[in-house]
Amino acid sequence: MGPRNDQIIYLKKTPEEAYQPLVGGTSPHFLHFRDASFGPSTYNLTLLNCFHAISKALSNGFFNFEDFDVDEYEYYESFATIMYSIHPFRKG
């Protein structure tokens, strides 16, 4: 988790307050996220959008370090798990 997320989670800063130091002064421009497809991107997901998502998850009780299971997260985010779950010939 990056240092800006920490500012939202622990220092209770707004997404804009956490984002401002990243875009002020001589900071480099951040490209918008896009998926790995070859076609044109149909949406622009910014770093600020992600900060807003973290803030909203916190305020609605969807994210809490007290009950966050790192092992479960690492299991479900692994490429092998994802590929196994979508493979058309899997058993089970």
Buried (B, 14 or more C-beta within 10 A) or exposed (E): EEEBBEBBBEEEBEBEBBBBEBEEEEEEEEEEEEEEEEEEEEEEEEBBEBBBBBBEBBEEEEBEEEEEEEEEEEEEEEEEEEEEEEEEEEEE
